[in-house]
Amino acid sequence: MGEGGGRLGFSYPFGPTPDSLVPFTERTVELAGQADFDPFYVLPPAERLDTLGPGLFDRELSNISEKEKIGHVK
């Protein structure tokens, strides 16, 4: 999980624009870094994702590059 692992950061933008997404994301990570550590604030391991139920996880997402995923939110 990157910085803030085991920590929860929450923020939301007002009128998001492509230029506001980077500062918005940076602020969320910054807030997570200031939160108290909680071992339950983590994503489930990949081997457990099949137990989440139908439609909650698409294994094909691992075939899409990070750059392409970021491009979809711009």
Chimera marker file (.cmm) of the C-alpha trace (Angstrom):
<marker_set name="trace">
<marker id="1" x="0.000" y="0.000" z="0.000" r="1" g="1" b="0" radius="0.5"/>
<marker id="2" x="2.200" y="3.149" z="-0.261" r="1" g="1" b="0" radius="0.5"/>
<marker id="3" x="2.653" y="5.877" z="2.282" r="1" g="1" b="0" radius="0.5"/>
<marker id="4" x="-0.001" y="5.971" z="4.943" r="1" g="1" b="0" radius="0.5"/>
<marker id="5" x="-0.332" y="2.144" z="5.056" r="1" g="1" b="0" radius="0.5"/>
<marker id="6" x="-2.513" y="1.305" z="8.042" r="1" g="1" b="0" radius="0.5"/>
<marker id="7" x="-3.716" y="4.892" z="8.177" r="1" g="1" b="0" radius="0.5"/>
<marker id="8" x="-6.859" y="6.456" z="6.753" r="1" g="1" b="0" radius="0.5"/>
<marker id="9" x="-6.819" y="9.790" z="4.951" r="1" g="1" b="0" radius="0.5"/>
<marker id="10" x="-10.027" y="11.353" z="3.706" r="1" g="1" b="0" radius="0.5"/>
<marker id="11" x="-10.591" y="14.434" z="1.592" r="1" g="1" b="0" radius="0.5"/>
<marker id="12" x="-12.836" y="15.574" z="-1.213" r="1" g="1" b="0" radius="0.5"/>
<marker id="13" x="-12.533" y="18.238" z="-3.901" r="1" g="1" b="0" radius="0.5"/>
<marker id="14" x="-15.034" y="20.948" z="-4.748" r="1" g="1" b="0" radius="0.5"/>
<marker id="15" x="-15.582" y="21.050" z="-8.504" r="1" g="1" b="0" radius="0.5"/>
<marker id="16" x="-12.735" y="18.689" z="-9.455" r="1" g="1" b="0" radius="0.5"/>
<marker id="17" x="-10.697" y="19.603" z="-12.499" r="1" g="1" b="0" radius="0.5"/>
<marker id="18" x="-7.760" y="17.758" z="-14.060" r="1" g="1" b="0" radius="0.5"/>
<marker id="19" x="-5.421" y="20.316" z="-12.439" r="1" g="1" b="0" radius="0.5"/>
<marker id="20" x="-6.900" y="19.741" z="-8.986" r="1" g="1" b="0" radius="0.5"/>
<marker id="21" x="-6.509" y="15.945" z="-8.912" r="1" g="1" b="0" radius="0.5"/>
<marker id="22" x="-2.802" y="15.873" z="-8.033" r="1" g="1" b="0" radius="0.5"/>
<marker id="23" x="-3.054" y="18.327" z="-5.101" r="1" g="1" b="0" radius="0.5"/>
<marker id="24" x="-6.223" y="16.556" z="-3.951" r="1" g="1" b="0" radius="0.5"/>
<marker id="25" x="-4.447" y="13.180" z="-3.941" r="1" g="1" b="0" radius="0.5"/>
<marker id="26" x="-1.351" y="14.616" z="-2.252" r="1" g="1" b="0" radius="0.5"/>
<marker id="27" x="-3.529" y="16.158" z="0.472" r="1" g="1" b="0" radius="0.5"/>
<marker id="28" x="-5.293" y="12.838" z="1.081" r="1" g="1" b="0" radius="0.5"/>
<marker id="29" x="-1.954" y="11.038" z="1.491" r="1" g="1" b="0" radius="0.5"/>
<marker id="30" x="-0.715" y="13.846" z="3.771" r="1" g="1" b="0" radius="0.5"/>
<marker id="31" x="-3.791" y="13.496" z="5.984" r="1" g="1" b="0" radius="0.5"/>
<marker id="32" x="-3.337" y="9.726" z="6.128" r="1" g="1" b="0" radius="0.5"/>
<marker id="33" x="0.222" y="10.272" z="7.338" r="1" g="1" b="0" radius="0.5"/>
<marker id="34" x="-1.115" y="12.365" z="10.239" r="1" g="1" b="0" radius="0.5"/>
<marker id="35" x="-3.714" y="9.810" z="11.310" r="1" g="1" b="0" radius="0.5"/>
<marker id="36" x="-3.192" y="7.195" z="13.988" r="1" g="1" b="0" radius="0.5"/>
<marker id="37" x="-2.050" y="3.785" z="12.765" r="1" g="1" b="0" radius="0.5"/>
<marker id="38" x="-4.754" y="1.116" z="12.686" r="1" g="1" b="0" radius="0.5"/>
<marker id="39" x="-3.858" y="-2.385" z="11.448" r="1" g="1" b="0" radius="0.5"/>
<marker id="40" x="-7.386" y="-2.762" z="10.022" r="1" g="1" b="0" radius="0.5"/>
<marker id="41" x="-6.982" y="0.112" z="7.513" r="1" g="1" b="0" radius="0.5"/>
<marker id="42" x="-5.560" y="-2.084" z="4.754" r="1" g="1" b="0" radius="0.5"/>
<marker id="43" x="-6.733" y="-3.666" z="1.524" r="1" g="1" b="0" radius="0.5"/>
<marker id="44" x="-7.294" y="-7.412" z="1.590" r="1" g="1" b="0" radius="0.5"/>
<marker id="45" x="-4.489" y="-9.585" z="0.207" r="1" g="1" b="0" radius="0.5"/>
<marker id="46" x="-4.938" y="-10.517" z="-3.469" r="1" g="1" b="0" radius="0.5"/>
<marker id="47" x="-5.616" y="-14.161" z="-2.623" r="1" g="1" b="0" radius="0.5"/>
<marker id="48" x="-8.665" y="-13.101" z="-0.580" r="1" g="1" b="0" radius="0.5"/>
<marker id="49" x="-10.193" y="-10.898" z="-3.283" r="1" g="1" b="0" radius="0.5"/>
<marker id="50" x="-12.215" y="-13.779" z="-4.700" r="1" g="1" b="0" radius="0.5"/>
<marker id="51" x="-14.119" y="-13.965" z="-1.411" r="1" g="1" b="0" radius="0.5"/>
<marker id="52" x="-15.437" y="-10.414" z="-1.780" r="1" g="1" b="0" radius="0.5"/>
<marker id="53" x="-18.388" y="-11.582" z="-3.851" r="1" g="1" b="0" radius="0.5"/>
<marker id="54" x="-19.390" y="-11.226" z="-7.480" r="1" g="1" b="0" radius="0.5"/>
<marker id="55" x="-18.722" y="-7.929" z="-9.175" r="1" g="1" b="0" radius="0.5"/>
<marker id="56" x="-16.563" y="-6.417" z="-6.450" r="1" g="1" b="0" radius="0.5"/>
<marker id="57" x="-13.186" y="-7.128" z="-8.011" r="1" g="1" b="0" radius="0.5"/>
<marker id="58" x="-12.069" y="-7.502" z="-11.607" r="1" g="1" b="0" radius="0.5"/>
<marker id="59" x="-8.794" y="-9.422" z="-11.960" r="1" g="1" b="0" radius="0.5"/>
<marker id="60" x="-8.280" y="-7.803" z="-15.390" r="1" g="1" b="0" radius="0.5"/>
<marker id="61" x="-7.415" y="-4.538" z="-13.598" r="1" g="1" b="0" radius="0.5"/>
<marker id="62" x="-3.966" y="-5.955" z="-12.894" r="1" g="1" b="0" radius="0.5"/>
<marker id="63" x="-3.363" y="-6.027" z="-16.670" r="1" g="1" b="0" radius="0.5"/>
<marker id="64" x="-3.831" y="-2.240" z="-16.991" r="1" g="1" b="0" radius="0.5"/>
<marker id="65" x="-0.769" y="-0.080" z="-16.407" r="1" g="1" b="0" radius="0.5"/>
<marker id="66" x="-0.729" y="2.478" z="-13.615" r="1" g="1" b="0" radius="0.5"/>
<marker id="67" x="-0.211" y="5.225" z="-16.213" r="1" g="1" b="0" radius="0.5"/>
<marker id="68" x="-3.329" y="4.142" z="-18.099" r="1" g="1" b="0" radius="0.5"/>
<marker id="69" x="-5.388" y="3.993" z="-14.879" r="1" g="1" b="0" radius="0.5"/>
<marker id="70" x="-4.276" y="7.520" z="-13.975" r="1" g="1" b="0" radius="0.5"/>
<marker id="71" x="-5.220" y="8.656" z="-17.478" r="1" g="1" b="0" radius="0.5"/>
<marker id="72" x="-8.805" y="7.585" z="-16.860" r="1" g="1" b="0" radius="0.5"/>
<marker id="73" x="-9.214" y="10.016" z="-13.951" r="1" g="1" b="0" radius="0.5"/>
<marker id="74" x="-7.848" y="13.031" z="-15.796" r="1" g="1" b="0" radius="0.5"/>
<link id1="1" id2="2" r="1" g="1" b="0" radius="0.2"/>
<link id1="2" id2="3" r="1" g="1" b="0" radius="0.2"/>
<link id1="3" id2="4" r="1" g="1" b="0" radius="0.2"/>
<link id1="4" id2="5" r="1" g="1" b="0" radius="0.2"/>
<link id1="5" id2="6" r="1" g="1" b="0" radius="0.2"/>
<link id1="6" id2="7" r="1" g="1" b="0" radius="0.2"/>
<link id1="7" id2="8" r="1" g="1" b="0" radius="0.2"/>
<link id1="8" id2="9" r="1" g="1" b="0" radius="0.2"/>
<link id1="9" id2="10" r="1" g="1" b="0" radius="0.2"/>
<link id1="10" id2="11" r="1" g="1" b="0" radius="0.2"/>
<link id1="11" id2="12" r="1" g="1" b="0" radius="0.2"/>
<link id1="12" id2="13" r="1" g="1" b="0" radius="0.2"/>
<link id1="13" id2="14" r="1" g="1" b="0" radius="0.2"/>
<link id1="14" id2="15" r="1" g="1" b="0" radius="0.2"/>
<link id1="15" id2="16" r="1" g="1" b="0" radius="0.2"/>
<link id1="16" id2="17" r="1" g="1" b="0" radius="0.2"/>
<link id1="17" id2="18" r="1" g="1" b="0" radius="0.2"/>
<link id1="18" id2="19" r="1" g="1" b="0" radius="0.2"/>
<link id1="19" id2="20" r="1" g="1" b="0" radius="0.2"/>
<link id1="20" id2="21" r="1" g="1" b="0" radius="0.2"/>
<link id1="21" id2="22" r="1" g="1" b="0" radius="0.2"/>
<link id1="22" id2="23" r="1" g="1" b="0" radius="0.2"/>
<link id1="23" id2="24" r="1" g="1" b="0" radius="0.2"/>
<link id1="24" id2="25" r="1" g="1" b="0" radius="0.2"/>
<link id1="25" id2="26" r="1" g="1" b="0" radius="0.2"/>
<link id1="26" id2="27" r="1" g="1" b="0" radius="0.2"/>
<link id1="27" id2="28" r="1" g="1" b="0" radius="0.2"/>
<link id1="28" id2="29" r="1" g="1" b="0" radius="0.2"/>
<link id1="29" id2="30" r="1" g="1" b="0" radius="0.2"/>
<link id1="30" id2="31" r="1" g="1" b="0" radius="0.2"/>
<link id1="31" id2="32" r="1" g="1" b="0" radius="0.2"/>
<link id1="32" id2="33" r="1" g="1" b="0" radius="0.2"/>
<link id1="33" id2="34" r="1" g="1" b="0" radius="0.2"/>
<link id1="34" id2="35" r="1" g="1" b="0" radius="0.2"/>
<link id1="35" id2="36" r="1" g="1" b="0" radius="0.2"/>
<link id1="36" id2="37" r="1" g="1" b="0" radius="0.2"/>
<link id1="37" id2="38" r="1" g="1" b="0" radius="0.2"/>
<link id1="38" id2="39" r="1" g="1" b="0" radius="0.2"/>
<link id1="39" id2="40" r="1" g="1" b="0" radius="0.2"/>
<link id1="40" id2="41" r="1" g="1" b="0" radius="0.2"/>
<link id1="41" id2="42" r="1" g="1" b="0" radius="0.2"/>
<link id1="42" id2="43" r="1" g="1" b="0" radius="0.2"/>
<link id1="43" id2="44" r="1" g="1" b="0" radius="0.2"/>
<link id1="44" id2="45" r="1" g="1" b="0" radius="0.2"/>
<link id1="45" id2="46" r="1" g="1" b="0" radius="0.2"/>
<link id1="46" id2="47" r="1" g="1" b="0" radius="0.2"/>
<link id1="47" id2="48" r="1" g="1" b="0" radius="0.2"/>
<link id1="48" id2="49" r="1" g="1" b="0" radius="0.2"/>
<link id1="49" id2="50" r="1" g="1" b="0" radius="0.2"/>
<link id1="50" id2="51" r="1" g="1" b="0" radius="0.2"/>
<link id1="51" id2="52" r="1" g="1" b="0" radius="0.2"/>
<link id1="52" id2="53" r="1" g="1" b="0" radius="0.2"/>
<link id1="53" id2="54" r="1" g="1" b="0" radius="0.2"/>
<link id1="54" id2="55" r="1" g="1" b="0" radius="0.2"/>
<link id1="55" id2="56" r="1" g="1" b="0" radius="0.2"/>
<link id1="56" id2="57" r="1" g="1" b="0" radius="0.2"/>
<link id1="57" id2="58" r="1" g="1" b="0" radius="0.2"/>
<link id1="58" id2="59" r="1" g="1" b="0" radius="0.2"/>
<link id1="59" id2="60" r="1" g="1" b="0" radius="0.2"/>
<link id1="60" id2="61" r="1" g="1" b="0" radius="0.2"/>
<link id1="61" id2="62" r="1" g="1" b="0" radius="0.2"/>
<link id1="62" id2="63" r="1" g="1" b="0" radius="0.2"/>
<link id1="63" id2="64" r="1" g="1" b="0" radius="0.2"/>
<link id1="64" id2="65" r="1" g="1" b="0" radius="0.2"/>
<link id1="65" id2="66" r="1" g="1" b="0" radius="0.2"/>
<link id1="66" id2="67" r="1" g="1" b="0" radius="0.2"/>
<link id1="67" id2="68" r="1" g="1" b="0" radius="0.2"/>
<link id1="68" id2="69" r="1" g="1" b="0" radius="0.2"/>
<link id1="69" id2="70" r="1" g="1" b="0" radius="0.2"/>
<link id1="70" id2="71" r="1" g="1" b="0" radius="0.2"/>
<link id1="71" id2="72" r="1" g="1" b="0" radius="0.2"/>
<link id1="72" id2="73" r="1" g="1" b="0" radius="0.2"/>
<link id1="73" id2="74" r="1" g="1" b="0" radius="0.2"/>
</marker_set>
